[in-house]
Amino acid sequence: MTHILGISAYYHDSAACLVRDGQILAAAQEERFTRKKHDASFPEHAVAYCLREAGIERGDLDFVAFYEKPLLKFDRLLETYVAYSPRGFKVFLMGLPLWLKQKLHMPRELDRGLRGEYHRRYVYPSHHESHAASAFFPSPFDEAAILTLDGVGEWSTGSIGIGRGNRIELLCEMHFPHSLGLLYSAMTYFTGFRVNSGEYKLMGLAPYGEPIYRDAILKHLVDLKPDGSFRLNMKYFAYGYADVMTSAAMASLFDGPARAVESELTQREMDIAASIQAVTEEIVLRIARHAHELTGLRHLTLAGGVALNCVANGRLLREGPFEHLWIQPAAGDAGGALGAAMFVWHQLLDRPRANGGHDVQHGSLLGPSYSNEEIRAFLDSVGAVYEYYETEDALADAVAALIASEQVVGHVAGRMEFGPRALGNRSILGDARSTSMQSVMNLKIKFRESFRPFAPAVLREDVDEYFDVRPQEDSPYMLLVAGVRKDKLIEVAGSAAKGIEKLKQPRSVIPAVTHVDGSARLQTVDRERHPRLHRILERFKLLTGSSAVINTSFNVRGEPIVNTPADAYRCFLGTNMDALVLENCILRRAHQPAAQQHVNREAYLAQFALD
């Protein structure tokens, strides 16, 4: 047997993935173990977990693959400094010690991270090769076009490629500083959100605004070509020479300076969000059409941080030239670990693929799981009060009844998800039919901004009953946005409402998951990938006539998704959740002697010393 460990580390979101003879055995992000959001340190805990899952030691590994080429990345840093000299000297000096101490000596750092027990070869595919491998090799397609878009790897910021059988080839690339990911992050920064985590907020804010700055962006910021390639006007950007994203010149385009972090949102920020989202969608559509012209293939696979823009993905599926899409659920840097390991197996070792018409990522349920015995031992040790259900049917009935009575339920069962989206095993569930559930879950459970939308989980066999998609449309990874069907929409009185006022108007029969533009971010639930959640939704449908529920990640704002039963129990006690499911155990808040009511995120973080 051949064991290949893929690693991403030191830049944004460290992770590890273990592949055995081409099968993905385990993958996890380091943040889930350390509880540090976007932990970029060497993924020591994630590596240890992957090895445990495989039943091997570090010295048993045959290959270790790092997801990019550090020397080439340093080359870009040096050339960028020279190009912007002397403006970037301060930032260069700030970053140089870390490069000289750590990043230029990657074999030494990997040796240290693996405790000196691994003595074989290190492999360094390029950043976008790792992304491309993560997009194509786990996909259900024998051949497909590949599109990768992100901030920046070594030099590349995006690529078009082709995958056939067990080979991938990158056909063309865009290079730094011209980057769709960095453009979107610059607007994230300018609107007062945190780069590398606030992009989701910007996308969610867009439907509250109007794209009044779209033309200005395309005239002054982005020189966009018919094939989707573009050049940024670097007069307005500072990320090449400073530790901020935009220059002072940006204020002239957007009627004032950047929004201060945590200050009140105004209509301007909503309009900026709508405008950059419109531009992003146009760029993605043009690049995809060009990829189709280059390859002539029916299917498209995507990876890179921009591939997490599910609104653009939805438009690409509806309006683009490809019949089917497959998007890597861990599309950001973490997924590079998976791609690097798969790249070694297929591309370097020339081993065949065997997908059988299905993706081989196992629903992205690749993390740790915990037995009922382990969970009951933990609950008993902390004095928790719980009910134990002997059968899956009895448990599903109980959980469905809780959701139908508009209770908020934390759900932990099976293996933890790999990637940033909750897929049902580390989720918070609620009744999508409720008119109050969206604000309740945002403000009292997640402790986050009221405008943030929630996504529905729906039985795959019912998906076209609620949404404008094909029958049995497969969207298991919550990476596509679709419109709610017209016969499920509610006519909105007083449609002149603007901004956040739109939030107060129910728009469909499932208002808690219908965004203000009548769309929803889909997760379809099938019996093969998610047997527990599928059974719960079936029971919920018997009770209510609806198989759509709210599904959101089990965490509060600024905290990683929960991993262990202890993480989930702490989050349950510290928020205003009504019930917690840990495998076959159900805890009801009213029965817990340690439960507290917290009114905001700060109180929650203070209690558990998380900030």
Secondary structure, DSSP 8 states (H G I E B T S, - for coil): --EEEEEE-SSS--EEEEEETTEEEEEEETHHHH--TT--S--HHHHHHHHHHHT--GGG-SEEEESS-HHHHHHHHHHHHHHHTTTTHHHHHHHHHHHHHTGGGHHHHHHHHTTT---SEEE---HHHHHHHHHHTTSS-SEEEEEEE-S-SSSEEEEEEEEETTEEEEEEEEETT--HHHHHHHHHHHTT--TTTSHHHHHHHGGGS--TTHHHIIIIIEEE-TTS-EEE-GGGB-TTTSSSSB-GGGGGTTTSS---TTS---HHHHHHHHHHHHHHHHHHHHHHHHHHHHH--SEEEEESGGGG-HHHHHHHHHHSS-SEEEE-SS-SHHHHHHHHHHHIIIIIT------TTS-SSGGGB-S----HHHHHHHHHHTT---EE-SSHHHHHHHHHHHHHTT--EEEE-SS-BSSSS--SSEEEEEETT-SSHHHHIIIIIS---TT---EEEEEGGGHHHHBSS-TT---TTS-EEEEB-GGGB---SSTT--GGGGGGS--BSSGGG--TTSEEEEEEE-TTT-HHHHHHHHHHHHHHS--EEEEEESS-TTS----SHHHHHHHHHHS--SEEEETTEEEEGGG-TT----SSHHHHHHHHT--
